Amino acid sequence: MPDDEFLLSEFKKLLEKKPEENIIDFDERFIHKFDLQVHRFEDVLMNTNRTIPPNRWSYHRIGLLKSGSGEFTTGIYKFKAIRNTLVVVPARVITSSKNWTSDMEGYITVFNMDFFLHNNFSPKYIENKKILSSSVQPYVQLNDSEAKEIEDIFETILEEKKQEGNYNSERIALKIIELLILSERLFDKKLNLQMAAPSLEVIKRFLDLLEANFSKERSVKFYAEKLAMHPNSLNALIKKHTGTTAKESIQNRVLIETKYLLHSTKLSIKEISNELGFNDPNYFTSFFTKYENTSPGNYRAAFI
């Protein structure tokens, strides 16, 4: 299996390439297979433009920011990560980050189910974790002592990876399980996951519907009917748990797609308008300009 430094180098090369698709599917684009990676986050972004474009991957990701800041978009959630922010991105959830400050320091681990299977641990250790659901808010803010507990686990894993022995991988697996259990506990403490479970299930169904239909359906009524809810109730529910209404979530998903069609393809603005379900290119231009404070043409020109 390729070593960590080689994999990190290859990952950075992929980030440097102009994406050919709107959302990078790392399962297809990153050809090197692995079960687990753990890095200092500043090493991941070193010698890059400090931006990770929208992507999805069949790996779960857990990160802790020790200092600095950056802006995340994960699923329908937009948030700024600052000191002591704990972030969990479940497998296959679209995520991106940008505007990382130069003083940013932290940790990141990327792992899949195979990592546990190969170390003789049951899948049950991650299958029942609520934080690995796409509907759960993907971040919480920790106090210093809580962040120190997470930091200590990461440091132990990094130190263990330097050692050579028969039991390193098993101990690392145990520490990842500890990281999952502690993260779940902290998320539950901050977000009350048990009480929110019914609402989170509705949000998950909304997200699935949104991903399948955003290019054709932008009406809250459409999604509410599919969920057997009143549009106002759906807006209020999404707002309560994500900070944005269902309408804003739909708009944000369309805007993300628009931006990457503009700078990753040669489609005309009219063609992009049609692809995203706008019958009138002028209305499409007005929609984009209203929320981005620049026209589609000017946005594209900034990348040329």
Secondary structure, 3 states (H helix, E strand, C coil): CCCHHHHHHHHHHHHHCCCCCCCEEHHHHCCCCCCEEEEEHHHHHCCCCCCEEEEECCCEEEEEEEECCEEEEECCEEEEECCCEEEEECCCCCEEEECCCCCCEEEEEEECHHHHHCCCCCCHHHHCCHHHCCCCCCEEECCHHHHHHHHHHHHHHHHHHHCCCCCHHHHHHHHHHHHHHHHHHHHHHHHCHHHHHHHHHHHHHHHHHHHHHCCCCCCHHHHHHHCCCCHHHHHHHHHHHHCCCHHHHHHHHHHHHHHHHHHHCCCCHHHHHHHCCCCCHHHHHHHHHHHHCCCHHHHHHCCC
